[in-house]
Amino acid sequence: MRIDKFLWSIRFYKTRSIAAEEIKKNRVSIGTSAVKSSKEVKEGDTIKIRKNQIDYKIKVIQIPKSRIGAKLVPLHIQDVTDKEQYELLKLRKMSQDYYRNKGEGRPTKKDRREMDDYVGNDIDSDFTDWDDFFGETGSEADGED
């Protein structure tokens, strides 16, 4: 099976074209040499993949016939990635600043909810009767003077 099709079928990439692009950018190699999309994958090969700034290593156990479900992936590959790589991934995710800087654009839905929680919603409970709020009586509201 071609390596681009293999990486797509074991759900390492979402589409086959994305897998082919990554191979073209030399982010995928078998052994020590970079490969082309047409390279045939055999059982026992060790594939090195650079994805999300992490170097993954997978060993091919079995070649699937076509794209497989996520639960069946461990039957076809063995993950031999160093644990240090996964720790690096965790650190990068934790260190990323997910929020924008102050003053950049409109508040997000999460920001608005946090502001509402901080300020409180006491205003809604104080003014339940609009006539009392605006100081109108029944005759003034009808337009009679």
ZIJO-V120660 format. One record per run of one state. SS is the DSSP state (~ for helix, > for strand, _ for the rest). FROM is the first residue (numbers start at 1). LEN is the number of residues. Records with the same first field share a line. If there is no record, write none. Layout:
SS = FROM-LEN + FROM-LEN
//
This chain:
_ = 1-1 + 10-6 + 25-3 + 31-2 + 35-5 + 41-5 + 52-2 + 61-9 + 80-3 + 96-13 + 120-2 + 127-3 + 135-3 + 142-4
> = 2-1 + 28-3 + 33-2 + 40-1 + 46-6 + 54-7 + 77-3
~ = 3-7 + 16-9 + 70-7 + 83-13 + 109-11 + 122-5 + 130-5 + 138-4
//
